[in-house]
Amino acid sequence: MFTLHEFPKITLRAAIAGALSVSVPAAMLAVPMAPAVAQTSQLDQAVAALRGISTMTANFTQTDRKGQTLSGVLTLKRPGKIRFEYQKSAKMLVVSNGKSLYLVDYEVNQVQRWPIGNSPLGALLDPNRDVKKYGKLIPSGTDNVVTVEVRDSKHPEYGVITLIFVRNANAPGGLQLTNWVALDSQNGRTTVRLTNQRYGVAVPDSAFTFKDPRRSTGRR
């Protein structure tokens, strides 16, 4: 049994750091396959929706397989910048400055870093990541939902992220990213759900810096 202060570290390392291997939920696999032309069209729409996001803020909840949940605010700015501002009790931060993704642990004063492309979030952040090349449409059973699994078969250590969109005329590309799902090699499932999405808001680059706990002062 994990204590509360242990939960954020395990969840973040599993869901964000890139040590993932994701399987598709059985319910999705059971849905009859759509025609190839329809799949290509929906995949194109999902790619357009991702590329259409210049900036976004949203509230998020992150839940592990035991049902333990953390919440916070997500800020995204393409290309390559994202910030997960977790609730204060988590004492942790995940932030990308456009080149690297950082896991900042203020409880033990540690910072871990990964290249964006080595993270499952590369599907959202890496401007060089060809989502269509690595993406696979997973039938959802409804025209209102588009589900895309992104994996790099040559680098399974990068993990796999399953992105779920809902049709929304007010969102970029007509699709609103509502959540993503990841499972690690130990079948540890993490789900991130987004609400209150706002697009095209002014976001300064300073939002993607952080106070380095290894130093007495200064930001990185």
C-alpha positions as a printed NumPy array, in Angstrom:
array([[  0.   ,   0.   ,   0.   ],
       [  1.413,   3.378,  -1.008],
       [  1.166,   6.307,   1.337],
       [ -0.295,   9.555,   0.018],
       [  3.073,  11.245,  -0.422],
       [  4.404,   8.225,  -2.33 ],
       [  1.533,   8.203,  -4.82 ],
       [  2.451,  11.303,  -6.863],
       [  6.022,  10.101,  -7.489],
       [  4.954,   6.673,  -8.709],
       [  2.166,   8.062, -10.881],
       [  4.271,  10.757, -12.48 ],
       [  7.192,   8.483, -13.238],
       [  4.847,   5.937, -14.789],
       [  2.674,   8.352, -16.761],
       [  5.023,  11.182, -17.663],
       [  8.643,  10.002, -17.599],
       [  8.279,   7.586, -20.488],
       [  8.661,   4.216, -18.75 ],
       [  5.396,   3.01 , -20.218],
       [  4.02 ,   0.17 , -22.245],
       [  0.348,   0.624, -23.081],
       [ -2.205,  -1.99 , -24.053],
       [ -5.548,  -1.129, -25.675],
       [ -8.614,  -1.711, -23.459],
       [-10.486,  -4.855, -24.469],
       [-13.72 ,  -2.902, -24.949],
       [-12.073,  -0.883, -27.714],
       [-10.657,  -3.944, -29.427],
       [-14.09 ,  -5.53 , -29.526],
       [-15.57 ,  -2.751, -31.679],
       [-15.867,  -3.678, -35.395],
       [-13.249,  -2.025, -37.569],
       [-14.34 ,   1.027, -39.581],
       [-13.575,   1.26 , -43.31 ],
       [ -9.966,   2.217, -44.061],
       [-10.996,   5.505, -45.722],
       [-12.987,   6.557, -42.659],
       [-10.079,   5.676, -40.367],
       [ -7.661,   7.783, -42.419],
       [-10.057,  10.724, -42.387],
       [-10.513,  10.608, -38.615],
       [ -6.791,  10.254, -38.031],
       [ -6.196,  13.316, -40.205],
       [ -8.769,  15.189, -38.143],
       [ -7.046,  14.219, -34.897],
       [ -3.665,  15.351, -36.225],
       [ -5.184,  18.653, -37.357],
       [ -6.743,  19.121, -33.92 ],
       [ -3.391,  18.652, -32.172],
       [ -1.536,  20.92 , -34.562],
       [ -4.284,  23.514, -34.228],
       [ -3.564,  24.059, -30.546],
       [ -1.28 ,  27.056, -30.184],
       [ -1.914,  27.512, -26.465],
       [ -4.272,  25.818, -24.038],
       [ -5.068,  25.84 , -20.353],
       [ -7.248,  23.264, -18.618],
       [ -8.019,  21.765, -15.263],
       [ -6.929,  18.145, -14.962],
       [ -7.381,  15.132, -12.75 ],
       [ -4.869,  12.288, -12.807],
       [ -5.998,   8.9  , -11.518],
       [ -3.978,   5.724, -11.01 ],
       [ -5.216,   2.126, -11.165],
       [ -6.015,   2.171,  -7.434],
       [ -8.332,   5.101,  -7.874],
       [ -6.072,   7.604,  -6.168],
       [ -6.432,  11.024,  -7.757],
       [ -4.442,  14.23 ,  -7.993],
       [ -5.673,  17.433,  -9.578],
       [ -4.215,  20.657, -10.887],
       [ -3.905,  23.027, -13.825],
       [ -2.338,  22.211, -17.186],
       [ -0.795,  24.9  , -19.376],
       [  0.352,  24.071, -22.914],
       [  2.125,  26.148, -25.534],
       [  3.287,  24.668, -28.8  ],
       [  5.834,  23.794, -29.81 ],
       [  7.07 ,  21.754, -26.915],
       [  6.01 ,  23.561, -23.743],
       [  3.749,  22.16 , -21.034],
       [  3.273,  22.584, -17.3  ],
       [  1.386,  20.369, -14.852],
       [  0.802,  22.486, -11.751],
       [ -0.26 ,  19.907,  -9.174],
       [ -2.177,  20.493,  -5.962],
       [  0.077,  21.732,  -3.179],
       [  0.036,  18.459,  -1.256],
       [  1.799,  16.715,  -4.166],
       [  4.94 ,  18.857,  -3.749],
       [  5.864,  18.035,  -7.351],
       [  5.845,  19.678, -10.754],
       [  6.102,  18.439, -14.334],
       [  7.242,  21.044, -16.843],
       [  8.731,  21.153, -20.34 ],
       [ 10.643,  24.17 , -21.627],
       [ 10.405,  23.073, -25.247],
       [ 13.503,  20.879, -25.254],
       [ 13.36 ,  18.74 , -22.129],
       [ 10.705,  17.436, -19.783],
       [ 11.452,  17.889, -16.072],
       [ 10.071,  16.097, -13.052],
       [ 10.668,  18.374, -10.053],
       [ 10.339,  16.807,  -6.607],
       [ 10.254,  19.537,  -3.975],
       [  9.905,  17.049,  -1.141],
       [ 13.364,  15.538,  -1.654],
       [ 14.892,  18.413,  -3.674],
       [ 15.484,  16.396,  -6.836],
       [ 15.089,  17.144, -10.538],
       [ 14.914,  14.518, -13.293],
       [ 15.091,  15.361, -16.988],
       [ 14.15 ,  13.576, -20.234],
       [ 14.178,  14.655, -23.889],
       [ 10.655,  15.466, -25.035],
       [ 10.768,  12.772, -27.702],
       [ 11.457,  10.078, -25.092],
       [  8.198,  10.821, -23.304],
       [  4.733,   9.579, -24.202],
       [  3.768,  13.25 , -24.103],
       [  5.911,  13.663, -27.207],
       [  2.704,  13.061, -29.134],
       [  1.437,  16.356, -27.737],
       [  4.661,  18.312, -27.51 ],
       [  7.334,  17.269, -29.987],
       [  6.978,  19.384, -33.16 ],
       [  8.961,  16.742, -35.065],
       [  6.784,  13.838, -33.933],
       [  4.71 ,  12.579, -36.837],
       [  1.535,  11.614, -35.018],
       [ -0.027,  10.202, -38.167],
       [  3.022,   8.   , -38.818],
       [  2.965,   6.546, -35.316],
       [ -0.74 ,   6.886, -34.67 ],
       [ -3.417,   4.231, -35.022],
       [ -7.128,   4.897, -34.914],
       [ -8.935,   2.811, -32.293],
       [-12.661,   2.458, -33.101],
       [-14.785,   4.037, -30.375],
       [-18.198,   2.865, -31.524],
       [-19.504,   6.418, -31.924],
       [-18.893,   9.152, -34.485],
       [-18.683,  11.703, -31.682],
       [-15.492,  10.22 , -30.192],
       [-12.122,   9.782, -31.908],
       [ -9.494,   7.646, -30.156],
       [ -5.886,   7.521, -31.336],
       [ -3.125,   5.288, -29.987],
       [  0.39 ,   6.673, -30.574],
       [  3.421,   4.414, -30.294],
       [  6.885,   4.195, -31.811],
       [  7.395,   0.509, -32.525],
       [ 11.159,   1.022, -32.811],
       [ 11.301,   2.527, -29.33 ],
       [  8.851,   0.723, -27.045],
       [ 10.657,   2.259, -24.083],
       [  9.171,   5.616, -25.096],
       [  5.774,   4.287, -24.112],
       [  2.373,   4.596, -25.737],
       [ -0.284,   7.216, -25.197],
       [ -3.944,   6.813, -26.115],
       [ -5.516,  10.186, -26.917],
       [ -9.283,  10.621, -26.749],
       [-11.08 ,  13.453, -28.547],
       [-14.734,  14.514, -28.534],
       [-16.227,  16.476, -31.396],
       [-16.596,  20.143, -30.483],
       [-17.023,  22.861, -33.099],
       [-15.353,  25.401, -30.795],
       [-12.119,  23.396, -30.446],
       [ -9.188,  23.514, -32.908],
       [ -9.883,  21.183, -35.82 ],
       [-13.368,  20.521, -34.436],
       [-12.05 ,  17.967, -31.926],
       [-11.459,  18.607, -28.236],
       [ -8.828,  16.562, -26.403],
       [-10.611,  15.354, -23.274],
       [ -8.262,  12.752, -21.813],
       [ -5.414,  10.328, -22.391],
       [ -4.662,   6.915, -20.935],
       [ -1.374,   5.108, -20.251],
       [ -0.508,   1.708, -18.806],
       [  2.996,   0.785, -17.699],
       [  4.677,  -2.597, -18.063],
       [  3.235,  -3.665, -14.696],
       [ -0.267,  -2.854, -15.968],
       [ -0.309,   0.327, -13.917],
       [ -2.974,   2.464, -15.536],
       [ -2.948,   6.255, -15.371],
       [ -5.775,   8.384, -16.75 ],
       [ -5.581,  12.147, -17.207],
       [ -8.892,  13.932, -17.753],
       [ -9.203,  17.539, -18.899],
       [-11.994,  20.026, -18.203],
       [-12.495,  23.763, -18.728],
       [-10.257,  23.801, -21.817],
       [ -9.407,  27.293, -23.062],
       [ -7.613,  27.838, -26.356],
       [ -5.56 ,  30.687, -27.739],
       [ -4.969,  32.296, -24.35 ],
       [ -1.886,  34.438, -23.744],
       [  0.797,  32.297, -22.091],
       [  4.277,  33.748, -21.417],
       [  7.338,  31.527, -21.813],
       [  8.107,  32.217, -18.148],
       [  5.242,  29.849, -17.294],
       [  7.537,  26.974, -18.292],
       [ 10.386,  27.758, -15.927],
       [ 10.668,  26.449, -12.396],
       [ 12.427,  27.051,  -9.123],
       [ 15.227,  24.519,  -8.919],
       [ 15.137,  22.961,  -5.435],
       [ 18.833,  22.078,  -5.754],
       [ 19.669,  25.759,  -5.612],
       [ 18.925,  28.326,  -2.97 ],
       [ 17.697,  30.831,  -5.59 ],
       [ 17.207,  31.093,  -9.331],
       [ 15.047,  29.495, -11.988],
       [ 15.658,  27.068, -14.816]])
